Amino acid sequence: MSGEKQEISEKIKQLVIARIKAQMPSNLKLSMGFENSLTKEEMIEHVKAGDEQGTHIVNMHLNFIKALTSGKLMKEVNSV
Amino acid sequence: MQNGLIITLPQCDDATEYLTYYSKFVTKEAEKKGIKTKEIHDNELNLKDFIKIIKKLDYNFVVFNGHGTTNSILGHKANVILKVGVNEELMKDRIIYARSCNAAVSLGVECTKNSNGAFIGYIFPFVFYMNEKWSTKPLNDNVAKLFLEPSNQIPISLIKGNSAKESDINSKEHILKNINKILRTPSEPDTPFIVEGLWNNYLGQVVRGNDSAKV
């Protein structure tokens, strides 16, 4: 079971990396409250490494997808 | 305790530079309302000076800009200025906004124990994207603005007399309006990343303690 979880987690990492590689403009940097803001390449390295910053980048992506697919994001946006 | 604002303004990396630049809108609003303000810059952003300032001025409203953990907030570079088990009792009965990652997880809870104060902060990392083109002129950065204006809404709303909960709601509505604004304009490559980041901050922003507390 935990091996399967790890595989899914690796797949998700790869998905997030592919998305960042393909879509993120190179002039954007992400500040996450750690010492230095991250370039596109640095974000990818952290996701690959699975460290604290990388984990949060993946979680941000997952939370966003969950909110989009469940309709929660648009429900909240349309409430204001 | 007296009415007044203490605001930390580190400038030790690009993120804190941005937070400090955008904090000008907060201090301007405090000045407009006649609220006494103490800005704490890098040279005083260490534990000893921070404690001295809090005890001496005893202002009821504190805004932290800076890196954080679940149980601490940093000042200049790696200097811890507020930490569970060290000096969180100094925040008793004060209203705090911490623009610092994760600080609401434990620090926010401990700061508001047995207190009439409130702690508005984040249970995840607070994030924002910046356009590198504007790194030396943060106020011209329209990407960062989308994140930092709603975040500024918290202290500005408190200064205007709203409660902690009302200020949290005002800020979250501003986040949602920004998401709506971006989704309605022709799609740019950065759109999904900005929306994702704004949603992160929306989900992660919480009020601990007395949500009726006012400045």
Chai-1 contact restraints between the chains, C-beta under 6 A:
chainA,res_idxA,chainB,res_idxB,connection_type,confidence,min_distance_angstrom,max_distance_angstrom,comment,restraint_id
A,Q23,B,P189,contact,1.0,0.0,6.0,A-B,restraint_1
A,M24,B,F193,contact,1.0,0.0,6.0,A-B,restraint_2
A,P25,B,P189,contact,1.0,0.0,6.0,A-B,restraint_3
A,P25,B,D190,contact,1.0,0.0,6.0,A-B,restraint_4
A,N27,B,N131,contact,1.0,0.0,6.0,A-B,restraint_5
A,N27,B,E132,contact,1.0,0.0,6.0,A-B,restraint_6
A,N27,B,K133,contact,1.0,0.0,6.0,A-B,restraint_7
A,L28,B,Y129,contact,1.0,0.0,6.0,A-B,restraint_8
A,L28,B,D190,contact,1.0,0.0,6.0,A-B,restraint_9
A,K29,B,M130,contact,1.0,0.0,6.0,A-B,restraint_10
A,K29,B,E132,contact,1.0,0.0,6.0,A-B,restraint_11
A,L30,B,Y129,contact,1.0,0.0,6.0,A-B,restraint_12
A,S31,B,A15,contact,1.0,0.0,6.0,A-B,restraint_13
A,S31,B,F128,contact,1.0,0.0,6.0,A-B,restraint_14
A,M32,B,P125,contact,1.0,0.0,6.0,A-B,restraint_15
A,M32,B,V127,contact,1.0,0.0,6.0,A-B,restraint_16
A,G33,B,H67,contact,1.0,0.0,6.0,A-B,restraint_17
A,G33,B,C101,contact,1.0,0.0,6.0,A-B,restraint_18
A,G33,B,P125,contact,1.0,0.0,6.0,A-B,restraint_19
A,G33,B,F126,contact,1.0,0.0,6.0,A-B,restraint_20
A,E35,B,D13,contact,1.0,0.0,6.0,A-B,restraint_21
A,N36,B,D13,contact,1.0,0.0,6.0,A-B,restraint_22
A,S37,B,D14,contact,1.0,0.0,6.0,A-B,restraint_23
A,S37,B,A15,contact,1.0,0.0,6.0,A-B,restraint_24
A,H56,B,P125,contact,1.0,0.0,6.0,A-B,restraint_25
A,M60,B,E196,contact,1.0,0.0,6.0,A-B,restraint_26
A,M60,B,N200,contact,1.0,0.0,6.0,A-B,restraint_27
A,F64,B,E196,contact,1.0,0.0,6.0,A-B,restraint_28
A,F64,B,W199,contact,1.0,0.0,6.0,A-B,restraint_29
A,A67,B,W199,contact,1.0,0.0,6.0,A-B,restraint_30
A,E76,B,L176,contact,1.0,0.0,6.0,A-B,restraint_31
A,V77,B,L176,contact,1.0,0.0,6.0,A-B,restraint_32
A,V77,B,I179,contact,1.0,0.0,6.0,A-B,restraint_33
A,V77,B,N180,contact,1.0,0.0,6.0,A-B,restraint_34
A,V80,B,E173,contact,1.0,0.0,6.0,A-B,restraint_35
A,V80,B,L176,contact,1.0,0.0,6.0,A-B,restraint_36
A,V80,B,K177,contact,1.0,0.0,6.0,A-B,restraint_37
